[in-house]
């Protein structure tokens, strides 16, 4: 490829990274807000949060992009630029999946921890901030890592709006050179590199958070094996029952 075409691809990479950062920020806020609401005490907040989750999990991200970019201007008379339309559609869609991750991690915290916060006289917000989230967040990281990679791949959908992301730019280069195999091989490699970097960063974050709680991979593995042995009566790792 010529230098001009490479510049076009690199601009597409930068647009994809921007979209990923913005939509990840929105999805994170939505995930924690809705996930916490689903574990609340008031039935109305649980109902509304559950309704949002079911609606956005049950609809296509591509169709949501069409709605935000093409339907909302007709219905309400205002138009979002492609970057913000893609951010809104992807953030709300993937935020619904993230909300279930947050809800599950919060419910997985030992009930004794919650009861201890009540015994200490903590308010619900204090229990959430000081007791539940510090223990639940490290357990969310692996699932959030998978969701982040899925969100990265989902950014390719914004090309339907004519947004100059990596996929859209690569298609322009393909049309110019008439070389589909080579161009899309480059695109696959670029997406893989970005996903690989994201995965490594999330694993570093997971280790840091678990280290703050005094956890490590070896300790957690030993704990799981011990619980399995107590439950099934079968020891693993070369040991046997006496």
Secondary structure, 3 states (H helix, E strand, C coil): CCHHHHHHHHHHHHHHHHHHHHHHHHHHHHHHHHHHHCCCCCHHHHHHHHHHHHHHHCCCHHHHHHHHHHHHHHHHCCCCCHHHHHHHHHHHHHHHHHHHHHHHHHHHCCHHHHHHHHHCCCCHHHHHHHHHHHHHHHHHHHHHHHHHHHHHHHHHHHHHHCCCCHHHHHHHHHHHHCCHHHHHHHHHHHHHHHHHHHHHHHHHHHHHHHHHCCCCHHHHHHHHHHHHHHHHCCCCCCCCCC
